[in-house]
Amino acid sequence: MFVNNKTLDVFWCPYWSYREDDWNILYNDLENLYSDLEKNKNKLVDKKNNLFLCPVVRNFTKNTFVIKNPIKSHIEIVDNKIIYKSINYIDSKIARPPSLDNNILVNYGLSYIFFCEENLNMALTSPFFSNSQHLKYGSIVPGKFDISSWFRNINFEYNLWNNEKTLIIEKDEDIAYVNFETEKNVNLIRFNLSPKLYKYAASCGTSTRWETFVPLIDRYKRFLKSRTNKIVLKEIKKNIVK
């Protein structure tokens, strides 16, 4: 059993299509936001008057993890097609027709899966505490779901502002935060995405195609009643990266 009273284990892995090469090499382990911020801590500030001692900030940042960009990518959009201007880049595509007027949606080709044994909401947001220069072009579409009741990948879908046709993301730039809504200390455990796990994730990720207009809470019920959560957890534990 991985979970105890003080620590909550969250399993995670990189995700990509099995029709592509193995892109595990692009995914470093994640660091929590609190540790990331401590690198730039002002050592001269009054120890009784700084954000690192604020329990509200500390409790939030300790279970928020930073996702960094592994390769610089310079994207231009011409005639609704992606044109790469940098020598190296993360493969991307136009995600879908824009939901907001005068905006463009770009699916940046990095993706992750997170899963937990206990009920746990995970939220994906843009890196609001980071000086990430790509935010002048657009930001990630946010989202939240219970990662114990659904097994699917999260995508980085950028909403570009006001018909912006450019997206430049530098190497090692913070591109997203994932926050876990719990008072416990989150312990991230990495696993490999086996072919079986890929199929389960693909089924959940494409559920709107085979069961349309169904609330997420009903999808949770189907996932749990079929005991797919137990099957997924058993397979994850076979593929832990030690």
N, C-alpha and C positions, 0 to 999 in steps of 0.2 A: 504494500500500500504506500503510495507516494505522498498522501496528504496528511498533515498533522494539524494541531490546534493553532499553531502560530504561523505556519507557512502554507501557502497554497501553490501547488505545482501547476504550471500551465505548459502544455506541450505545443511545440511550434515546428514548422518546417518551411523551407522554400517550396514554391509551387510553380510549375510550368507544364505546358502540354507535352505529353509523351511522344508527340510527333516531332518534337524538336530535340536538340542536343541536351545533355545534362548540364544545367546552369547552376548547380550547387556552388560552384567556385565563386560566384558573384555575391554570395550571401554570408557576410560576417555575423558573428553572434551580436545580439542586441545589448545595449547598455541602458540602464535606467536614467531618466532625465536628471534626477537629483545628483547622481555621480557625474554626469556630463556637465552640469552647471558648476559643480564644485571645482572643476579645473580652472575656472575663471573667477573663483571666489576672491573678493576684496579682503585681503588680510588685515587691512588697516581699519576696517569698519568696527564700530562698537559691537562687541560680542553680545550685548543685551538688546541690540536694535538692528537685526538683519533678517532677511527673509528665510535664511537657512534654519532659524530657530522657531519660525512660525509653524505651529502644528498643522494648520490648514494647508499651507504650501508644501510642507514636508510630506504629509500623508498623501497628497495628490501626486507629487513628483516621484515619490519612491516607487509607485506602481504605474508610472508612465515610462514607456520605452521609446528610444529614438531609432528611427530607421534612416540610414545614410545612403546617399547615392554612390554606387561603386564605380561608375564610369561617367565622365562628362558627356552630356548629350546636348547638341544644338539642333533643334527641330524648327523647320519652317513649313507652313501650310500653304500650298499653291493649288488652286482649283480643287480644294477639298481633299488633297492628297498630302501625305507626309513626305517631306524632302529633308534628308539629313545633311547638315552643313559641317558637322564635326567629323574628324577621321574615325573616331570610335563613338559608339552610341548604344543606348538601350533601345531595342526594337519596340516601336510604338505604332499606334493606329488611331484613326478617328473612331471614337467609341460608339457614337450613335448620334442621331439628330439632336441639336441643342434643345434643352428644356427651357432655357431662358433666352429672351430676345438678344440678338447681337453677341452671343457667346458661342464658344466652340468647345466641345468635349474631346479630350485626347486621353487615350488609355496608355499609360506609361508601362512598359513591359516588365515590371517587377510585381510579384505577387507572393502572398504568404498565407499559411493556414495556422490558426490557433485553436486549441481544444483543451477542455478541462473536465475533471470528474464531477466537480460541484457546480451548481448554478453560478454563472459568472458572466456579467455583461462586459463586453469589450467595445470601446469606442475608437474609431479611426478619425484623426483630425489632421489638419495642416500643422506644421511646427511653429506654433504661435509664440514660443519663447526663444526662437532662434532667428538670427539675422540671415535668413536664407533669401538670396537675391532673386530666386525664381518666382517669389511671391508677387513681384511686380507684374508678372505676366498672367498669373492665375493661381488657383489653389485647389487642393484635393477636395472632391465631394465627400463630406463626412458621412459616417454611418455608425450604427451600433446594433449588436445582436448578442444573444446568449450563446456563448461558445461551448456550453455543455449540451445544448439542445439542437445544435445545427452544425454540420461539418462541411464548410465550404471555404473557398479562398477569398481573400480580400484583394481588390484591385486598386491601383492608384489611378483614379480617373480625374484628370485635371480639367477644371472649368476655366477656360481662358477668357479674360475680361474684354468686353467691348470690341468683339471681332478681332482681337489680338491674333496675329498670325505667327508669332514667335514663341518658343519655349526653350530657354537655356537653363540647364541644371548642371552646376559644377560638380566635379568629383569630390566626394566626402561631404557634400552639402546635406544638411538635414532636410529630408523630404516629407517625413510624416511622423506623427506620434501615435502609439497605441496605448490606451489607458484602460486598466482593469479596475472595475468598481468593487473594491473589497478593502476591508481594514487590515487583512492579513498581508504579510510580505510575500509578494509573488516571486516564485522561483521558476525561471524559464528552463525547460528541458527540450533539447533539440532531438528531432527524429527524422529518419529518411522517409520520403514519400514512396511507399511500395506501390506496385501496380494495383493491388487491391484497394489501398487507401485512395489512390488517384480516382478509381471508379466511383467510390462512395462520394468523394468530393465533387466529382463531375455531375453526379446525379442530383446532389443538393444544389449545386451552382446553376444547373439548367432546369430547376423545378418549375420555373414560370412558363416553360415551354410545354411541359407535360401535365401541369395542373395550374391553370391560369386563374387569376383573380381570387387567390386564396390568402387570407391573412397569415403573417409570419407565425403567429401563435398556433395556428392550426397545423402549420408545417412542423413546428416543434412537437406537437402531439403525435403526429405520424411518425416522426423520427424516434421518439421515445417508446411509443406503443409497439413498434416493430423491433425494439431493442437494438436498433442500429447503433446507438451510442455504445452499447456493450461490445458489439462486434468491432467497432472502430477503435475503442480503447484497447482491446486485446491485441489488435494488429499494431497499434502504435507502440505498445510496450515490447513488441518483438523487434522494433526498428529504432530503439533509442541509440543515439550517438553518444558513446562513452569516452 
